[in-house]
């Protein structure tokens, strides 16, 4: 009888080894290696762009231009090998930036871009009902108010203005 189990794995920073390319099957290093994926992609990009644009930048003979391209490729690979990446590789940072730039401006919800509905005009009416201010006399409010009405609190300046406007018929 098999039981369903949850397997939880924790990978600390010390367990995250960088993927490297360039070791021989017996484990020995190739000259200048091992190379990270960032170095391989960067050197390949320099080699591809340099070969396509050699007619623009190449000023010497054919063999000299090829040597210059190889030197630029090796320098690029070595420079990318010295980049301190922290917890993320440069390629992961670049791909994350591309994904963020290509993402919809409002993000995604359930795999679909979020869209806002068109704004619509709302109409509303405000009705303010207030009791007319009672003139103050020496007697208590309970004596001045009609039977059954609760005593009202003193009105503030805004409430008094609204009550005056209600008496004049302005809404």
C-alpha positions, -999 to 999 in steps of 0.1 A, spaced: 0 0 0 16 33 -11 10 65 9 11 99 -8 40 119 6 51 154 1 87 159 -6 103 192 3 138 201 -7 157 231 5 187 243 -16 210 267 2 233 290 -16 262 265 -11 243 238 -31 237 260 -62 267 252 -83 273 271 -115 269 250 -147 301 248 -166 310 237 -201 344 225 -213 355 196 -193 367 165 -210 350 131 -202 380 122 -179 374 154 -159 405 174 -171 400 210 -181 403 222 -217 426 251 -223 412 282 -207 382 263 -194 359 254 -179 335 280 -193 302 291 -179 271 293 -201 274 331 -201 309 329 -214 299 305 -242 269 326 -253 289 359 -251 319 346 -271 295 330 -297 277 363 -301 310 382 -306 321 356 -331 289 357 -351 286 395 -352 323 399 -360 321 374 -388 291 391 -403 305 426 -401 341 418 -410 338 438 -442 330 469 -421 357 467 -394 383 446 -412 411 467 -425 440 442 -429 443 411 -449 419 381 -445 441 361 -420 448 392 -398 411 399 -396 404 363 -385 431 366 -358 417 399 -346 382 383 -344 396 353 -324 414 377 -300 382 397 -295 363 364 -288 389 352 -262 390 386 -245 351 386 -243 351 351 -228 377 359 -202 360 392 -193 326 374 -189 343 348 -167 354 375 -142 319 390 -138 307 384 -103 271 372 -106 261 368 -69 231 345 -69 220 350 -105 239 347 -137 241 375 -162 221 356 -187 193 351 -162 193 388 -155 192 397 -192 164 372 -198 145 385 -168 148 420 -181 136 410 -216 106 392 -200 98 422 -179 100 445 -209 77 423 -230 52 418 -202 18 436 -204 18 470 -185 -8 458 -160 6 423 -156 -11 390 -160 -39 373 -141 -45 336 -146 -22 337 -176 -40 364 -195 -31 401 -197 -51 423 -172 -74 448 -189 -93 476 -172 -129 482 -181 -137 516 -197 -146 543 -172 -182 552 -171 -201 582 -159 -221 578 -127 -249 601 -118 -259 605 -82 -280 628 -61 -273 640 -26 -302 648 -3 -294 666 29 -321 667 55 -316 687 86 -338 703 112 -340 740 111 -319 756 138 -339 764 170 -334 798 185 -317 795 218 -337 806 248 -332 802 285 -352 769 287 -339 735 278 -342 719 243 -366 693 256 -391 720 264 -388 737 230 -389 705 208 -423 691 198 -434 659 215 -417 627 202 -388 645 185 -354 637 201 -334 667 212 -311 679 184 -274 686 189 -261 721 181 -254 726 144 -219 733 131 -213 761 106 -217 738 75 -248 721 89 -263 755 96 -256 767 61 -272 735 46 -302 739 68 -306 775 57 -303 765 21 -329 737 26 -353 763 41 -349 785 10 -356 756 -13 -321 752 -28 -308 716 -32 
